[in-house]
Amino acid sequence: MAARPITFLSDYGSDDEFAGVCRAVIARIAPDAQVIDLTHGIRRHDVREGAIALANSLGFSPPGVHLAVVDPGVGTERRPVAVRVAEEDRILVGPDNGLLSLAWERLGGAVDAVDLRESSFRLEPASSTFHGRDLFAPVAATLALGTELREVGEAVDLDALHALEIPPPRIWPDRIVAHVVRSDRFGNVALNVRHEDLADGPLRLGEPLAVESAGERVGATFARAFEDVGRGELLLYEDSSRTLSLAINRGSAAELLRLRRDDEVVLRPA
């Protein structure tokens, strides 16, 4: 049986050998497995940013094993886990700190999980500060070769898995109260409003709106693409993950509106 592909996401960056040595461990165990680097540019220790990026990416990734490491609690009592999801027999591997939870919710829910702390497939001696190399990478590679989930660890009660909670938006006939989820390198600001939240809301594509935050009010347009507004103008749009985001055509909405994660934003028809 051909090895399953492995996707890999982390906060390791590219300056050190951390991501590369994890790939090297995978190559020794499963040399035929395709490894797809989703990103290693997650801000260090930012579990929520990693969870959002993972959830947004996996629907476009081939079914297989999905390795994710953003692990500020490495070496503590937090569990290392492997979790099977309902859709397409995918398996998520990483720390049980919420990093995997948005992905398993997006993929039909968790249907089986194991604790990897005593896995016989980990490298020995295992470092207490580099579980990416010594635990997660070898387990991911072993699973990619077709080893059954229950062979790599001890069963975990699904209700005991740690899940992140991102509060939903509050929607009224005349406004949406949202919160900033994250901003990207272009200064585009993602809000906690998904496509399905818009059906009964007050906003209409192509129409003007007001964006209120921290006592300031700025005009914008609910548009499909950046070039639907003039250069330097603010727009609200549905991004590639079908999430509402704020942007400035050729500029930074994060800078203009001075928005940070968890800030409240009110959207009203103009």
Order of alpha helices (4+ residues) and beta strands (2+ residues): beta-alpha-beta-alpha-beta-beta-beta-alpha-beta-alpha-beta-beta-beta-beta-beta-beta-beta-beta-alpha-beta
